[in-house]
């Protein structure tokens, strides 16, 4: 499974960014992030049909994970990030697994990271 993440950038506190993860196959997709000097942490994941979505407490209500329409040939999963805070600054990674999980060790397939910086 090949994954391509995109959409990172620099945004002011309170702003929004939309990350995308294009997958070569339709798997459950998770988003994780890693800030400098910290361990990689779970952000959100969506099951392969898109019926179930899970969020970390720190982002629930601010971030939304979703799948593109069914006719999207790249099986794209998006992470809409609103009301961004400086503590959201990190490299964000998408990963694929047949069922999805909260734990990064479960995921065999990973995309390259995309930097998100929230700063005034």
HELIX and SHEET records of a PDB file:
HELIX    1   1 UNK A   86  UNK A   88  5                                   3    
HELIX    2   2 UNK A  104  UNK A  106  5                                   3    
SHEET    1   A 4 UNK A   3  UNK A   6  0                                        
SHEET    2   A 4 UNK A  17  UNK A  23 -1                                        
SHEET    3   A 4 UNK A  76  UNK A  81 -1                                        
SHEET    4   A 4 UNK A  63  UNK A  67 -1                                        
SHEET    1   B 6 UNK A   9  UNK A  11  0                                        
SHEET    2   B 6 UNK A 114  UNK A 118  1                                        
SHEET    3   B 6 UNK A  90  UNK A  97 -1                                        
SHEET    4   B 6 UNK A  28  UNK A  34 -1                                        
SHEET    5   B 6 UNK A  41  UNK A  46 -1                                        
SHEET    6   B 6 UNK A  53  UNK A  55 -1                                        
SHEET    1   C 4 UNK A   9  UNK A  11  0                                        
SHEET    2   C 4 UNK A 114  UNK A 118  1                                        
SHEET    3   C 4 UNK A  90  UNK A  97 -1                                        
SHEET    4   C 4 UNK A 109  UNK A 110 -1                                        
END                                                                             
